[in-house]
Amino acid sequence: MSKETTTMLLTLVFMAIGILYQVAIGVIYQRMIQQADTLSGMDNKLLNQCKERFINCYKLNGGVANISVFVDKYINRIRILGMSINFMKHLSGQLMLAGVFVAGFGVFSGIVEGRRFVDLLPFYIISLFGIYLYLSALSIVDMPGRRQMLKTNLTDYLENTVAQRLEHGIVEKEKLLWELAQEKNAKAERRAKSEIRAAEELPEQEASGAVSDFEDVSEKKAPVFSQEEAHELEELLRTIIGNRV
């Protein structure tokens, strides 16, 4: 393989990879835009991760103050094969520059070797055609416009669908907790009233018990006179009665 052929192949490879990166960025954004627009993001791993992170953040903080900022941060953290979208964009441009540089190196080598313009013409054609395809892909992909469209769709989906469902669930949970608290307070009040009623009835029972005990003691109380005194009193009464008779 000649030096000229090798240089031409390297130029084609660099430019082709750079253009493919731009096409890949456009495909990724387009799929996410369509699935976010039709609310079928559960089939997309990236959108599903965004939804799960939003739900966790919402539950942890009791809400998300600025959903658009949350979406921006998530889009910036998107990784494809370990590469972010911005990195893929910059890498695509660098590969195109590398292809143009290799083509220029081929032209310079040909001029040094004394080649004719016709022999160097393929390098010019490849460079111009590659740059044209790259700029065309760049304009078709329209990365800023697609990013803004994806952000709008995701923000709308999270704010008007996911956040509303989460808020409704939180309201229902708070309502249930309030009802349970009211029921608990009612039970506590009933228990307190029963304890107060029992405390009020206890002195009455003790008083009635004391009266009955006193009566029992009175009944069981020993007689006033002893047996001898009673016998003497009886004889004295008999004597008095006999005298009167």
C-alpha positions in Angstrom: 0.0 0.0 0.0 1.5 3.3 -1.1 1.9 6.3 1.1 -0.7 8.3 -0.9 -3.3 5.6 -0.5 -2.7 5.3 3.3 -3.0 9.1 3.7 -6.3 9.1 1.7 -7.7 6.2 3.8 -6.8 7.9 7.1 -8.5 11.1 5.8 -11.7 9.1 4.9 -11.7 7.3 8.3 -11.4 10.4 10.4 -14.0 12.3 8.5 -16.4 9.4 8.4 -16.2 8.8 12.1 -16.6 12.6 12.8 -19.8 12.6 10.6 -21.1 9.4 12.3 -20.7 11.0 15.7 -23.0 13.9 14.5 -25.5 11.4 13.1 -25.5 9.4 16.4 -26.1 12.6 18.4 -29.1 13.4 16.2 -30.5 9.9 16.5 -30.2 9.9 20.3 -31.9 13.2 20.7 -34.6 12.4 18.2 -35.5 9.1 20.0 -35.6 10.8 23.4 -37.7 13.7 22.0 -40.3 11.3 20.5 -40.6 9.1 23.5 -40.8 12.0 25.9 -43.4 13.6 23.7 -45.6 10.5 23.6 -45.0 9.7 27.3 -43.5 6.3 26.4 -40.2 7.1 28.1 -40.4 3.9 30.2 -39.0 2.1 27.1 -36.0 4.4 27.0 -33.4 3.7 29.6 -32.2 7.3 29.8 -35.7 8.7 30.2 -36.5 6.0 32.8 -33.4 7.0 34.8 -34.4 10.7 34.6 -37.9 9.8 35.9 -36.5 7.7 38.8 -34.1 10.4 39.8 -36.8 13.0 39.8 -39.1 10.8 41.9 -36.3 10.1 44.4 -35.4 13.8 44.6 -39.1 14.8 45.0 -39.6 12.3 47.8 -36.4 13.2 49.5 -36.8 17.0 49.4 -40.6 17.2 49.4 -40.6 18.6 45.9 -38.3 20.0 43.2 -38.0 23.8 43.2 -36.8 24.3 39.6 -37.6 21.4 37.3 -36.0 23.0 34.3 -32.6 23.2 36.1 -33.0 19.5 37.1 -33.6 18.6 33.5 -30.6 20.6 32.4 -28.4 18.9 34.9 -29.6 15.5 33.8 -29.1 16.2 30.1 -25.5 17.3 30.9 -25.0 14.0 32.7 -26.2 11.7 29.9 -23.5 9.2 28.9 -23.3 7.1 25.8 -20.6 4.4 26.0 -19.1 6.5 28.8 -19.1 9.7 26.7 -21.3 12.8 27.2 -23.2 14.4 24.4 -21.0 17.5 24.5 -17.8 15.3 24.4 -19.2 13.5 21.4 -19.8 16.8 19.6 -16.3 18.1 20.3 -14.8 14.8 19.4 -16.6 14.8 16.1 -15.2 18.3 15.3 -11.7 17.2 16.3 -11.9 14.1 14.0 -13.0 16.3 11.1 -10.0 18.6 11.7 -7.7 15.5 11.9 -9.1 14.4 8.5 -8.4 17.8 7.0 -5.0 17.8 8.5 -4.1 14.4 7.1 -5.4 15.5 3.7 -3.2 18.6 3.9 -0.3 16.5 4.9 -0.9 14.3 1.8 -1.0 17.4 -0.4 2.2 18.8 1.1 4.0 15.4 0.6 2.9 15.3 -3.0 4.1 18.8 -3.6 7.5 18.0 -2.1 7.7 14.8 -4.2 6.9 16.9 -7.3 3.4 15.4 -8.0 1.2 17.0 -10.5 -2.0 18.9 -9.5 -4.1 16.1 -11.0 -2.5 13.6 -8.6 -3.2 15.8 -5.7 -6.8 16.6 -6.7 -8.4 13.6 -4.8 -7.2 15.1 -1.5 -8.9 18.4 -2.3 -12.1 16.6 -3.4 -12.2 14.4 -0.3 -11.6 17.3 2.1 -14.2 19.5 0.5 -16.8 16.7 0.3 -16.1 15.6 3.9 -16.4 19.2 5.2 -19.7 19.6 3.2 -21.1 16.4 4.7 -20.0 17.4 8.2 -21.6 20.8 8.0 -24.8 19.3 6.5 -25.0 16.7 9.3 -24.4 19.5 11.8 -27.2 21.7 10.5 -29.6 18.7 10.2 -28.9 17.5 13.7 -29.3 21.1 15.1 -28.0 20.1 18.5 -29.0 23.3 20.4 -32.6 23.1 18.9 -33.0 19.4 19.7 -31.6 19.9 23.2 -34.1 22.7 23.8 -36.9 20.5 22.5 -35.9 17.6 24.6 -35.7 19.9 27.7 -39.2 21.3 27.0 -40.7 17.8 26.6 -39.0 16.4 29.7 -39.9 19.5 31.8 -43.5 19.3 30.7 -43.7 15.5 31.4 -42.1 15.8 34.8 -44.0 18.9 35.9 -47.5 18.1 34.6 -47.5 14.3 34.9 -45.0 12.9 37.4 -45.1 15.8 39.9 -48.9 15.9 39.9 -49.1 12.2 40.6 -46.5 12.5 43.4 -48.2 15.5 44.9 -51.6 13.7 44.8 -50.0 10.7 46.6 -48.4 12.9 49.2 -51.8 14.7 49.9 -53.5 11.3 50.2 -50.8 10.2 52.6 -51.1 13.3 54.7 -54.9 12.9 54.8 -54.6 9.3 55.9 -52.1 10.3 58.6 -54.4 13.1 59.8 -57.3 10.7 60.1 -55.2 8.2 62.0 -54.1 11.0 64.4 -57.7 12.1 64.9 -58.8 8.6 65.7 -55.9 8.2 68.1 -56.8 11.4 69.9 -60.4 10.3 70.2 -59.4 7.0 71.7 -57.1 8.9 74.2 -59.9 11.2 75.2 -62.3 8.3 75.8 -59.7 6.5 77.9 -59.1 9.7 79.9 -62.8 10.1 80.5 -63.2 6.5 81.7 -60.2 6.9 84.1 -61.8 10.1 85.5 -65.1 8.4 86.0 -63.5 5.5 87.7 -61.6 7.9 90.0 -64.8 9.7 90.9 -66.6 6.4 91.7 -63.8 5.1 93.9 -64.3 7.5 96.9 -68.1 6.8 96.9 -67.4 3.0 97.1 -64.8 3.6 99.9 -67.3 5.7 101.9 -70.1 3.2 101.5 -67.7 0.5 102.6 -66.7 2.5 105.6 -70.3 2.9 106.7 -71.0 -0.7 106.4 -67.9 -1.6 108.3 -69.0 0.9 111.1 -72.4 -0.7 111.3 -70.8 -4.2 111.5 -68.5 -2.9 114.3 -71.5 -1.4 116.1 -73.4 -4.6 115.9 -70.5 -6.6 117.1 -69.6 -4.1 119.9 -69.4 -5.6 123.4 -72.3 -4.9 125.9 -72.1 -2.0 128.3 -72.4 -4.0 131.6 -70.5 -7.1 132.5 -72.2 -10.3 133.5 -71.7 -9.8 137.3 -72.8 -6.2 137.1 -75.9 -7.3 135.3 -76.6 -10.0 138.0 -76.2 -7.4 140.8 -78.4 -5.0 139.0 -81.1 -7.6 138.6 -81.0 -8.5 142.3 -81.2 -4.8 143.2 -84.2 -4.4 141.0 -85.9 -7.4 142.6 -85.2 -6.0 146.1 -86.7 -2.6 145.2 -89.8 -4.2 143.7 -90.2 -6.5 146.7 -90.1 -3.6 149.1 -92.7 -1.7 147.2 -95.0 -4.7 147.3 
